[in-house]
Amino acid sequence: MGFVNDGAALAPGVRVRHPDRSDWGIGQVQSAIGSRITVNFPHCGKVTINADVVALVAVDTDVGA
């Protein structure tokens, strides 16, 4: 798991969490256009995040599989 500073590295389907909002849960990237990342979080809904301001944390969902 690691911080994602480049919006281009976040393809639809990638699981992420917001570094300051753990209460939102693990979200799934819906779209990534430039630095605008739309993520669907289970406890917050769809949120558009500016990747230039917030470094989302990629979550490895294969751990323990």
KATA-V687589 format. One record per helix or strand. SS is the DSSP state (2 for helix, 1 for strand). FROM is the first residue (numbers start at 1). LEN is the number of residues. If there is no record, write none. Layout:
ss/from/len
SS/FROM/LEN
SS/FROM/LEN
This chain:
ss/from/len
1/2/3
2/7/3
1/15/3
2/22/3
1/27/7
1/36/6
1/45/6
1/56/3
